[in-house]
C-alpha cells in the first residue's frame, strides 16, 4: 500500500513538473495599446521571435528579440487618422508557427485641424511684341505659402503645405489635378505680327548732277570792279591816277619854293 502511494505521488509530481516546464513556452503574451498620438507594443514570455510594426503603411520596427519586447511609438499627428499592424513571428511551438501572432487597428482623428489659410496667386505683368516669349515674363517672387515656377505651359503656383489653400475663384489661373494652379502662356504673352521693313529707294545720278556747279562770284569786290567807268574807258588804272596826282603836287611845291628864292635874291 505504501509503495502504491509513493508511486502515485511520484507520478503526480512528475506530471506537475511537466506542466510547470511547459508553462513558459505556452504563456506567450502579446499586447498592443493605441490611442490619440501613440501606439504601444508589449510582448512577454517568448523564446525567441521577431516583431514587425507598421504604422500608416510604413514599417517602423523589424526586430528580433529573445524573451520580451516593449516599445512606445509616440508623436502621431492628432489631426489625422492612423492605421497600425503588429506581427510576431515566434520561433518556438509546433512547426515554428504555433505562437505566431498578428493584430491590426486604427486611431481616429483626435483633434480637428485649424482651417487652411486662403492665399491667391499673383498674376505677373504681361509682355507683348512680335518676338515676345515666356522668357520675357518676370515670375512673382515665391512666398511662405506659394512657390512660383515656369514651364512650357505657363506660370505654375504650388502651395507649400496643407496649411494653405487656393480660393474657389482663381481668376486667370486654372486649378490642376495635383492641386497646383496654372497661368497659361497665351494669357501673359501677347504675340504681335512683325512689320516687314520697306526697301529704301535707289537714287540714280542724273546728268545735271554730274555737271559741276558754276563757281559763284566772291562776296568781296575786286579792285578792278570798283574802278570808275571813265578810267576804264581810257585804259588807266586807279593806281596810275594816284601816282600822277602825287607828281603834280610835288611839282607845285617845287615851283612855289623856286619863286620865293628868286624874290629873296632880287
C-alpha positions as CSV (number, residue, x, y, z in Angstrom):
1,X,0.0,0.0,0.0
2,X,2.8,2.4,0.9
3,X,4.5,1.5,-2.3
4,X,1.4,2.4,-4.3
5,X,1.0,5.8,-2.5
6,X,4.6,6.6,-3.1
7,X,4.4,5.6,-6.7
8,X,1.3,7.8,-7.1
9,X,2.9,10.7,-5.5
10,X,5.9,10.5,-7.8
11,X,3.7,10.3,-10.8
12,X,1.7,13.4,-9.7
13,X,5.0,15.3,-9.1
14,X,6.4,14.3,-12.4
15,X,3.2,15.3,-14.2
16,X,3.2,18.6,-12.3
17,X,6.8,19.2,-13.4
18,X,5.9,18.6,-17.0
19,X,3.1,21.2,-16.7
20,X,5.4,23.7,-15.0
21,X,8.1,23.2,-17.6
22,X,5.6,23.7,-20.4
23,X,4.0,26.8,-18.9
24,X,6.7,29.3,-20.0
25,X,6.5,28.0,-23.6
26,X,2.8,28.4,-23.8
27,X,2.5,31.7,-21.9
28,X,3.3,34.0,-24.8
29,X,1.6,37.3,-24.1
30,X,1.3,39.8,-26.9
31,X,-0.3,43.1,-26.2
32,X,-0.9,46.3,-28.2
33,X,-2.5,49.6,-27.0
34,X,-3.1,52.5,-29.2
35,X,-4.8,55.9,-28.7
36,X,-4.5,59.5,-29.6
37,X,-0.9,60.2,-30.6
38,X,0.7,56.8,-29.9
39,X,1.0,53.0,-30.4
40,X,2.5,50.8,-27.6
41,X,3.7,47.3,-28.2
42,X,4.4,44.9,-25.2
43,X,5.4,41.3,-25.9
44,X,6.2,38.9,-23.0
45,X,7.3,35.3,-22.4
46,X,8.7,34.5,-25.8
47,X,11.6,32.1,-26.5
48,X,13.0,33.9,-29.5
49,X,10.8,35.8,-32.0
50,X,10.7,38.6,-34.5
51,X,8.3,41.6,-34.3
52,X,7.3,43.9,-37.2
53,X,5.4,47.1,-36.6
54,X,3.7,49.1,-39.5
55,X,2.1,52.5,-38.9
56,X,0.3,54.2,-41.8
57,X,1.9,51.9,-44.3
58,X,5.4,52.5,-43.2
59,X,7.5,49.8,-41.3
60,X,8.8,51.5,-38.2
61,X,10.1,48.3,-36.5
62,X,11.5,45.0,-37.7
63,X,13.5,43.5,-34.8
64,X,14.4,40.1,-33.3
65,X,14.2,39.6,-29.6
66,X,14.7,36.7,-27.2
67,X,12.4,36.9,-24.1
68,X,10.3,40.1,-24.4
69,X,9.9,43.3,-26.3
70,X,8.3,46.6,-25.3
71,X,8.3,49.9,-27.2
72,X,6.2,53.1,-27.5
73,X,5.7,54.9,-30.8
74,X,4.6,58.4,-30.0
75,X,4.1,61.7,-31.8
76,X,1.4,60.6,-34.2
77,X,-0.5,63.6,-35.6
78,X,-3.6,64.3,-33.7
79,X,-5.5,65.8,-36.7
80,X,-5.3,62.7,-38.8
81,X,-6.5,59.1,-38.6
82,X,-3.9,56.3,-38.4
83,X,-3.7,52.6,-39.2
84,X,-1.3,50.1,-37.4
85,X,-0.4,46.5,-37.6
86,X,1.8,44.4,-35.3
87,X,3.1,41.0,-36.4
88,X,5.0,38.5,-34.2
89,X,6.9,35.5,-35.8
90,X,7.6,33.2,-32.8
91,X,10.5,30.7,-33.3
92,X,9.1,28.1,-30.8
93,X,6.0,25.9,-30.9
94,X,4.8,23.3,-33.3
95,X,6.0,23.9,-36.9
96,X,7.5,27.3,-35.8
97,X,4.1,28.9,-36.4
98,X,2.1,27.9,-33.3
99,X,2.7,31.1,-31.5
100,X,2.8,33.5,-34.4
101,X,0.5,36.5,-33.9
102,X,-0.9,39.5,-35.8
103,X,-3.1,42.3,-34.8
104,X,-4.2,45.5,-36.6
105,X,-6.1,48.5,-35.5
106,X,-6.8,52.2,-36.2
107,X,-6.8,55.5,-34.4
108,X,-9.4,58.1,-35.3
109,X,-8.9,61.9,-35.6
110,X,-8.3,63.2,-32.2
111,X,-8.1,66.9,-32.9
112,X,-9.8,69.0,-35.6
113,X,-7.2,70.8,-37.7
114,X,-7.4,74.6,-38.0
115,X,-8.9,75.8,-41.3
116,X,-6.4,76.3,-44.1
117,X,-5.4,79.9,-44.9
118,X,-6.7,81.1,-48.3
119,X,-3.9,82.5,-50.5
120,X,-4.3,83.9,-54.0
121,X,-1.6,83.5,-56.6
122,X,-0.1,86.7,-58.1
123,X,-0.6,87.4,-61.9
124,X,2.7,88.7,-63.4
125,X,2.8,91.6,-65.9
126,X,2.1,90.5,-69.4
127,X,4.5,91.1,-72.3
128,X,3.7,92.0,-75.9
129,X,5.7,92.2,-79.1
130,X,6.4,90.3,-82.3
131,X,9.3,88.5,-80.7
132,X,7.9,88.3,-77.1
133,X,8.1,84.9,-75.3
134,X,7.6,83.5,-71.8
135,X,11.3,84.1,-71.0
136,X,10.4,87.8,-71.0
137,X,7.9,87.4,-68.2
138,X,9.1,88.1,-64.7
139,X,7.6,85.5,-62.4
140,X,6.3,86.6,-59.0
141,X,8.5,86.1,-56.0
142,X,7.9,82.9,-54.1
143,X,6.4,83.2,-50.5
144,X,6.0,81.1,-47.4
145,X,2.7,79.8,-48.9
146,X,3.3,79.7,-52.7
147,X,6.2,78.7,-54.9
148,X,6.2,80.0,-58.5
149,X,7.9,78.2,-61.4
150,X,8.0,78.5,-65.2
151,X,7.0,75.6,-67.5
152,X,6.3,75.4,-71.3
153,X,2.6,75.7,-70.4
154,X,2.9,78.9,-68.4
155,X,3.4,80.0,-64.8
156,X,2.8,77.4,-62.1
157,X,1.8,78.3,-58.5
158,X,2.3,75.5,-55.9
159,X,1.2,75.5,-52.3
160,X,3.9,74.8,-49.8
161,X,1.8,72.8,-47.3
162,X,-1.8,71.8,-46.4
163,X,-1.9,74.9,-44.1
164,X,-2.8,76.9,-47.2
165,X,-5.4,76.6,-49.9
166,X,-6.4,78.4,-53.1
167,X,-9.7,80.3,-53.3
168,X,-12.6,78.8,-55.3
169,X,-12.2,81.6,-57.9
170,X,-8.7,81.7,-59.2
171,X,-9.2,84.3,-62.0
172,X,-6.8,83.7,-64.8
173,X,-5.2,80.8,-63.0
174,X,-6.5,77.3,-63.6
175,X,-6.6,74.6,-60.9
176,X,-4.7,71.4,-61.8
177,X,-5.3,67.8,-60.7
178,X,-2.2,67.9,-58.5
179,X,-3.5,70.9,-56.6
180,X,-1.3,73.5,-58.2
181,X,-2.6,76.4,-60.3
182,X,-1.5,77.2,-63.9
183,X,-1.5,80.6,-65.6
184,X,-1.4,79.8,-69.3
185,X,1.3,81.3,-71.5
186,X,-1.2,82.8,-74.0
187,X,-2.7,85.0,-71.3
188,X,0.5,86.8,-70.4
189,X,2.5,86.6,-73.7
190,X,0.7,88.7,-76.4
191,X,2.2,88.0,-79.8
192,X,2.1,90.7,-82.5
193,X,2.9,90.5,-86.2
194,X,6.3,91.9,-87.1
195,X,6.1,94.6,-89.8
196,X,8.4,93.9,-92.8
197,X,10.9,96.7,-93.4
198,X,10.2,98.7,-96.6
199,X,13.1,98.7,-99.1
200,X,14.8,102.1,-99.4
201,X,14.5,103.6,-103.0
202,X,17.7,103.6,-105.0
203,X,18.8,107.0,-106.3
204,X,20.3,107.1,-109.8
205,X,22.6,110.0,-110.6
206,X,21.2,112.4,-113.2
207,X,23.0,114.3,-116.0
208,X,22.6,117.6,-114.2
209,X,24.1,116.2,-111.0
210,X,27.2,115.1,-113.0
211,X,27.9,118.7,-114.2
212,X,30.0,120.5,-111.6
213,X,28.3,123.7,-110.3
214,X,29.5,127.1,-111.6
215,X,31.7,129.0,-109.3
216,X,29.9,131.7,-107.5
217,X,31.4,135.2,-107.5
218,X,33.3,136.2,-104.4
219,X,31.5,138.4,-102.0
220,X,34.4,140.8,-101.7
221,X,34.7,143.0,-104.9
222,X,37.9,143.0,-106.7
223,X,39.7,146.4,-107.3
224,X,39.0,146.3,-111.0
225,X,35.3,146.1,-110.3
226,X,35.4,149.4,-108.4
227,X,37.3,151.5,-111.0
228,X,35.3,154.4,-112.4
229,X,33.9,154.0,-115.8
230,X,36.0,156.9,-117.2
231,X,39.2,155.3,-116.2
232,X,38.2,152.0,-117.6
233,X,37.4,153.7,-120.9
234,X,40.9,155.3,-121.1
235,X,42.7,152.2,-120.0
236,X,44.1,153.9,-116.9
237,X,44.0,152.3,-113.5
238,X,43.3,153.8,-110.2
239,X,47.0,153.3,-109.1
240,X,48.2,155.2,-112.1
241,X,45.9,158.1,-111.4
242,X,47.1,158.4,-107.9
243,X,50.7,158.4,-108.9
244,X,50.1,161.2,-111.5
245,X,48.3,163.3,-108.8
246,X,51.3,162.9,-106.5
247,X,53.7,164.1,-109.1
248,X,51.6,167.2,-109.8
249,X,51.5,168.0,-106.1
250,X,55.3,167.8,-105.8
251,X,55.8,169.9,-108.9
252,X,53.6,172.6,-107.4
253,X,55.5,172.7,-104.2
254,X,58.8,173.0,-106.1
255,X,57.5,175.9,-108.2
256,X,56.4,177.8,-105.1
257,X,59.8,177.3,-103.5
258,X,61.7,178.5,-106.6
259,X,59.7,181.7,-106.7
260,X,60.5,182.6,-103.1
261,X,64.2,182.1,-103.7
262,X,64.1,184.4,-106.7
263,X,62.3,187.1,-104.7
264,X,64.9,186.9,-101.9
265,X,67.8,187.2,-104.4
266,X,66.3,190.3,-106.1
